[in-house]
Amino acid sequence: MLLWRGAMAGGRDQLGPLERVTRVLVALAAAEPKGIPTPRLLKIAAFGGGEDHHVRQLKRLIEDLNGAGWDIRNTAPPGQTAVYRAFAGDNRLRLSLTPEQQTELARAALVAGDAAFAARAGIAGTEAPPIPELRTAPRAERNDDALNKVLYALERHCRLRFVYKRRERVVHPHFVYPGTSGWHLVGHEDGSEKDKEFVTDRISRVRVDLPRTADHRHEPYRDDVDPLTWPVDEPVDVAVETTPAHRNQVETLLGTPSYHEIDDDVVRLTIRVTHRAAFRSRVYELGPRVRVLGPETIRRELRQELESLLD
């Protein structure tokens, strides 16, 4: 496995790969929050082979551990001996999403006003989205033109005007998120009593008003990196069925149920869902260990998404 690549590079290892990894992780956890300098960590790792490539082996081991979901960083200033720290955090996003998906997710959080999201989720290399040049001269709009203007409006708190489903809309943008149909804009449309969603690929003739013309969204801040808990969609109670043996796994991935009942060897749970795309992803991960009973709208979304993968 890739995880053991650095540990197995030399043919004269003093420790086995699993023992080396265990010793390094335990030592890093015990050394928090100070961390461990490179010379001491090399002694703990006890690499075999020549002295000149010990540091390279250690760096390779750290890279492999980070690739496996850990968050180990060099906290020393540039030009000084590296000091490694193991940061605690929720690594589910880094394990379940590709690097490209992580970047897009952090990008959406950034424009929604949560600049610390990437650090909490352990996502590196995320930069602010480019601000597009808004032109007054008529030109053919592309699909990404609407998204760029939406992102610009989110960053500057601008009111948006666009055509959607053949109707002129005036929308105060709140945030965007990636869905099965592309990027979705969530915002409050003038004249509506609740927030609405708009697929940015279907938006046309976008105009951006002056900065600070959009109304702010009034909601409590959520310091949560689990997308399943995000209030993206209208809340809906979903009934699922599992077995006693798999109940803990189902509750871990889908969340604490608001209601449960046990009938012989069947466990039925009611889960409050506020992010349907994240819920569907967790159901796919559970596979045959869970069965969605209703409502029919959720079952239909699952079927449609699975059928789209066969096209």
Legacy VTK file of the C-alpha trace (Angstrom):
# vtk DataFile Version 3.0
C-alpha trace
ASCII
DATASET POLYDATA
POINTS 311 float
0.000 0.000 0.000
1.053 3.600 -0.570
0.861 4.240 3.171
3.878 2.072 3.809
5.958 3.245 0.828
8.317 5.453 2.829
8.745 2.893 5.594
9.727 0.154 3.145
12.119 2.214 1.007
15.269 0.892 2.663
16.050 -2.781 2.933
17.529 -2.524 6.459
14.621 -1.118 8.457
14.985 -1.384 12.202
11.202 -1.363 12.614
8.371 -2.943 10.677
6.156 -0.554 8.653
3.127 -0.807 10.947
5.182 -0.363 14.117
6.960 2.679 12.652
3.717 4.394 11.647
2.179 3.664 15.065
5.197 5.047 16.925
5.234 8.244 14.844
1.497 8.897 15.237
1.463 8.176 18.974
4.494 10.420 19.530
2.984 13.284 17.532
-0.312 13.046 19.406
1.480 13.012 22.772
3.622 16.022 21.842
0.688 18.357 21.161
0.650 21.317 21.007
4.449 21.769 20.821
5.178 19.232 18.086
8.348 17.239 17.457
11.537 18.550 15.736
12.876 16.535 12.812
15.957 15.052 14.603
13.830 13.621 17.411
11.153 12.348 15.024
13.868 10.582 12.971
14.981 8.727 16.085
11.382 7.717 16.830
10.863 6.515 13.254
14.182 4.604 13.333
14.673 4.390 9.569
17.300 2.025 8.225
19.703 2.780 5.378
22.138 5.612 4.845
22.025 8.812 6.872
21.646 11.036 3.817
18.134 9.895 2.911
16.557 9.667 6.394
14.929 13.097 6.054
13.536 12.219 2.630
12.060 9.026 4.067
10.425 10.978 6.896
8.928 13.530 4.500
7.589 10.710 2.325
6.022 9.050 5.380
4.355 12.341 6.414
2.992 12.792 2.875
1.555 9.261 2.907
-0.090 9.796 6.303
-1.664 13.060 5.114
-2.884 11.273 2.014
-4.530 8.690 4.268
-6.540 11.372 6.098
-4.223 12.692 8.829
-3.331 16.383 9.180
0.395 16.604 9.957
2.111 19.937 9.264
5.521 21.551 9.603
4.966 24.576 11.880
8.565 25.873 11.927
9.355 29.208 10.200
10.999 28.991 6.753
14.708 28.191 6.900
14.549 26.502 10.313
14.521 22.824 11.280
11.090 21.364 10.641
8.793 20.831 13.637
5.871 18.505 12.904
2.469 18.681 14.591
-0.558 16.406 14.249
-3.724 18.520 14.175
-6.957 16.955 15.360
-10.033 17.392 13.204
-12.831 15.776 11.210
-11.178 14.130 8.175
-14.369 12.726 6.587
-14.456 15.399 3.905
-10.861 14.795 2.841
-11.455 11.047 2.655
-14.780 11.140 0.804
-14.107 13.959 -1.703
-11.532 14.245 -4.465
-9.038 17.145 -4.244
-10.987 18.961 -6.983
-14.259 18.543 -5.073
-12.609 19.745 -1.848
-11.390 22.892 -3.599
-14.812 23.642 -5.070
-16.456 23.104 -1.672
-14.003 25.420 0.083
-14.477 27.944 -2.715
-18.223 27.991 -2.086
-17.675 28.392 1.665
-15.284 31.258 1.030
-17.704 33.258 -1.075
-20.451 32.503 1.453
-18.397 34.330 4.080
-16.792 31.408 5.934
-13.095 32.063 5.336
-12.036 29.596 8.070
-13.876 26.603 6.581
-10.900 25.284 4.582
-8.642 25.294 7.652
-11.231 23.520 9.810
-11.802 20.876 7.140
-8.080 20.402 6.490
-8.363 21.502 2.840
-5.202 23.104 1.498
-4.461 25.195 -1.570
-7.798 27.013 -1.747
-7.717 30.555 -3.071
-10.362 33.201 -3.461
-12.272 32.933 -6.744
-11.303 35.487 -9.397
-13.534 38.528 -9.676
-14.815 38.745 -13.241
-14.638 41.852 -15.358
-18.195 43.111 -15.742
-18.782 44.671 -19.143
-21.661 46.801 -20.303
-21.264 45.955 -23.972
-23.589 43.177 -25.186
-21.909 39.818 -25.614
-22.840 36.156 -25.712
-22.911 34.733 -22.190
-21.437 31.348 -21.376
-22.585 29.003 -18.645
-19.679 29.947 -16.360
-20.320 33.657 -16.899
-23.436 33.477 -14.722
-21.567 31.608 -11.983
-18.712 34.123 -11.980
-21.137 37.012 -11.613
-22.969 35.185 -8.825
-19.665 34.670 -6.980
-18.785 38.322 -7.470
-22.185 39.350 -6.085
-21.775 37.065 -3.072
-18.377 38.514 -2.204
-19.546 42.136 -2.571
-23.103 41.590 -1.220
-24.647 42.740 -4.499
-28.262 42.273 -5.498
-28.707 40.151 -8.656
-31.105 40.568 -11.567
-31.481 37.730 -14.070
-33.901 35.671 -16.143
-34.792 32.219 -14.837
-37.503 29.996 -16.329
-38.528 32.865 -18.616
-39.153 35.244 -15.713
-37.254 38.320 -14.597
-35.941 37.817 -11.058
-34.480 40.120 -8.416
-32.528 38.001 -5.932
-30.485 38.659 -2.803
-27.797 35.896 -2.915
-26.915 33.927 0.223
-24.585 31.095 -0.856
-23.860 28.566 -3.605
-23.285 24.824 -3.416
-22.468 22.042 -5.923
-25.349 19.736 -6.883
-26.138 17.088 -9.473
-27.264 19.783 -11.953
-24.210 21.998 -11.416
-23.836 24.973 -9.085
-26.974 26.033 -7.198
-27.563 29.589 -5.993
-29.608 29.950 -2.814
-31.086 33.371 -2.221
-34.175 35.396 -1.401
-36.222 36.605 -4.361
-38.115 39.851 -3.991
-41.801 39.071 -3.451
-41.180 35.561 -2.104
-41.743 34.463 1.491
-38.883 31.947 1.575
-35.471 31.346 0.038
-35.258 29.758 -3.407
-32.687 27.789 -5.392
-31.508 28.587 -8.918
-29.242 26.416 -11.076
-26.603 28.846 -12.342
-26.305 27.087 -15.732
-29.960 27.995 -16.367
-29.585 31.660 -15.424
-29.359 34.188 -18.264
-29.039 37.948 -18.778
-27.371 38.428 -15.386
-26.954 41.953 -14.052
-25.140 42.811 -10.819
-26.224 45.795 -8.740
-23.891 47.942 -6.669
-22.071 46.461 -3.650
-24.015 46.164 -0.368
-27.401 46.316 -2.103
-28.275 42.716 -1.135
-30.099 41.999 2.115
-28.158 39.902 4.623
-29.359 36.466 5.532
-30.333 36.259 9.180
-29.351 32.880 10.600
-27.051 31.632 13.371
-23.473 30.764 12.455
-22.819 27.011 12.218
-19.297 25.850 13.066
-19.779 22.446 11.474
-17.757 20.745 8.751
-20.262 17.910 8.249
-22.281 18.836 5.123
-25.138 16.556 6.207
-26.104 19.132 8.850
-26.057 22.168 6.563
-29.472 23.860 6.031
-29.360 23.675 2.228
-32.840 22.233 1.538
-36.233 22.416 3.192
-36.200 20.003 6.164
-37.855 16.654 5.481
-38.255 13.588 7.710
-36.959 10.484 5.936
-37.813 6.961 7.113
-35.082 4.347 6.733
-34.815 0.696 7.668
-31.809 -1.296 8.817
-30.847 -4.197 11.091
-29.738 -4.088 14.733
-26.225 -5.084 13.630
-25.948 -2.079 11.303
-27.875 0.464 13.356
-24.785 2.199 14.787
-23.230 2.567 11.328
-26.441 4.013 9.919
-26.824 6.529 12.749
-23.135 7.507 12.497
-23.448 8.349 8.801
-27.034 9.641 8.617
-27.320 11.365 11.997
-29.242 10.903 15.226
-32.843 9.853 14.495
-35.798 11.824 15.817
-37.765 8.577 16.167
-37.014 4.853 16.118
-38.834 1.575 16.486
-37.630 -2.030 16.628
-39.644 -4.873 15.139
-37.993 -8.286 15.557
-34.774 -8.046 13.506
-35.687 -4.747 11.778
-34.915 -1.216 13.022
-36.829 1.725 11.545
-35.432 5.219 11.989
-36.737 8.696 11.148
-33.964 11.075 10.064
-34.375 14.851 9.642
-32.668 15.733 6.335
-31.656 19.307 5.456
-29.087 18.537 2.712
-30.472 15.991 0.249
-27.335 15.613 -1.869
-25.225 14.832 1.211
-27.912 12.406 2.447
-27.920 10.542 -0.880
-24.140 10.256 -0.789
-24.285 8.670 2.676
-27.007 6.233 1.561
-24.788 5.107 -1.340
-21.925 4.608 1.115
-24.085 2.412 3.348
-25.304 0.344 0.394
-27.411 -2.706 1.351
-27.079 -1.894 5.060
-29.908 0.633 4.794
-33.197 0.917 2.892
-35.025 4.206 2.325
-38.751 3.787 2.963
-40.014 7.284 2.215
-41.119 9.877 1.425
-41.465 9.037 -2.264
-39.780 12.300 -3.347
-36.529 11.187 -1.697
-36.787 7.683 -3.165
-37.384 9.180 -6.613
-34.316 11.433 -6.300
-32.209 8.403 -5.398
-33.481 6.441 -8.388
-33.010 9.336 -10.818
-29.467 10.007 -9.665
-28.489 6.343 -9.905
-30.080 6.033 -13.359
-28.142 9.108 -14.535
-24.897 7.281 -13.760
-25.844 4.587 -16.275
-26.224 7.014 -19.191
LINES 1 312
311 0 1 2 3 4 5 6 7 8 9 10 11 12 13 14 15 16 17 18 19 20 21 22 23 24 25 26 27 28 29 30 31 32 33 34 35 36 37 38 39 40 41 42 43 44 45 46 47 48 49 50 51 52 53 54 55 56 57 58 59 60 61 62 63 64 65 66 67 68 69 70 71 72 73 74 75 76 77 78 79 80 81 82 83 84 85 86 87 88 89 90 91 92 93 94 95 96 97 98 99 100 101 102 103 104 105 106 107 108 109 110 111 112 113 114 115 116 117 118 119 120 121 122 123 124 125 126 127 128 129 130 131 132 133 134 135 136 137 138 139 140 141 142 143 144 145 146 147 148 149 150 151 152 153 154 155 156 157 158 159 160 161 162 163 164 165 166 167 168 169 170 171 172 173 174 175 176 177 178 179 180 181 182 183 184 185 186 187 188 189 190 191 192 193 194 195 196 197 198 199 200 201 202 203 204 205 206 207 208 209 210 211 212 213 214 215 216 217 218 219 220 221 222 223 224 225 226 227 228 229 230 231 232 233 234 235 236 237 238 239 240 241 242 243 244 245 246 247 248 249 250 251 252 253 254 255 256 257 258 259 260 261 262 263 264 265 266 267 268 269 270 271 272 273 274 275 276 277 278 279 280 281 282 283 284 285 286 287 288 289 290 291 292 293 294 295 296 297 298 299 300 301 302 303 304 305 306 307 308 309 310
